[in-house]
């Protein structure tokens, strides 16, 4: 888990905190299985990832794809 947020994460957090998302609580850096999600709304099972430039490298895109598959399987089961 990262202590320092990117400027885009800060902007999104300011828009989401305090139940500003239609009254739903959004958590920051929420752990699911072995993964940490940038933002998560448990009531909606909505995960929000704020990706930076590092996610355009092939190895990171591959690990992101595996992460997405595993999380989707978990939510849909």
C-alpha positions in Angstrom: 0.0 0.0 0.0 1.2 3.4 -0.9 1.3 6.3 1.6 1.5 9.0 -1.0 -1.4 9.4 -3.5 -1.0 10.7 -7.0 -2.6 14.0 -7.8 -5.3 12.2 -9.8 -6.1 10.0 -6.8 -6.3 13.0 -4.5 -8.7 14.7 -6.9 -10.9 11.6 -7.1 -10.9 11.1 -3.4 -12.0 14.7 -2.8 -15.0 13.9 -5.1 -15.8 10.6 -3.5 -15.2 11.1 0.3 -18.0 11.8 2.7 -20.5 9.7 0.8 -20.6 12.1 -2.1 -21.1 9.2 -4.5 -24.9 9.1 -4.3 -24.7 8.4 -0.5 -22.4 5.3 -0.9 -19.2 5.0 1.1 -16.0 4.7 -0.9 -12.9 3.3 0.8 -9.3 4.1 -0.3 -6.8 1.3 -0.8 -9.1 -1.5 0.0 -7.7 -5.0 0.2 -9.4 -7.8 -1.7 -7.6 -11.2 -1.7 -3.9 -10.4 -2.3 -4.7 -7.2 -4.2 -5.1 -3.5 -3.1 -7.7 -1.6 -5.0 -7.3 2.2 -5.2 -10.9 2.9 -4.3 -13.8 0.5 -3.5 -17.5 0.8 -2.8 -18.5 -2.4 -0.9 -22.3 -1.8 -1.3 -22.0 -1.7 -5.1 -19.0 -4.0 -5.4 -17.4 -1.3 -7.5 -13.6 -1.2 -7.8 -11.9 1.9 -9.1 -8.3 1.8 -10.2 -6.4 5.0 -11.1 -3.6 3.9 -13.4 -0.5 5.9 -14.3 2.1 5.6 -16.9 3.6 2.4 -15.3 0.5 0.5 -16.4 1.5 0.8 -20.1 4.5 -1.5 -19.7 3.8 -5.0 -21.0 4.6 -6.8 -17.7 2.3 -4.5 -15.8 -0.5 -4.9 -18.3 -0.1 -8.7 -18.0 -0.3 -8.5 -14.2 -3.3 -6.1 -14.4 -5.1 -8.5 -16.7 -4.6 -11.4 -14.2 -5.7 -9.2 -11.4 -8.9 -8.2 -13.3 -9.7 -11.8 -14.1 -9.3 -13.0 -10.6 -11.3 -10.1 -9.1 -14.1 -10.6 -11.7 -14.3 -14.3 -10.9 -14.6 -13.5 -7.2 -17.4 -10.9 -7.7 -19.4 -13.0 -10.1 -19.3 -16.2 -8.0 
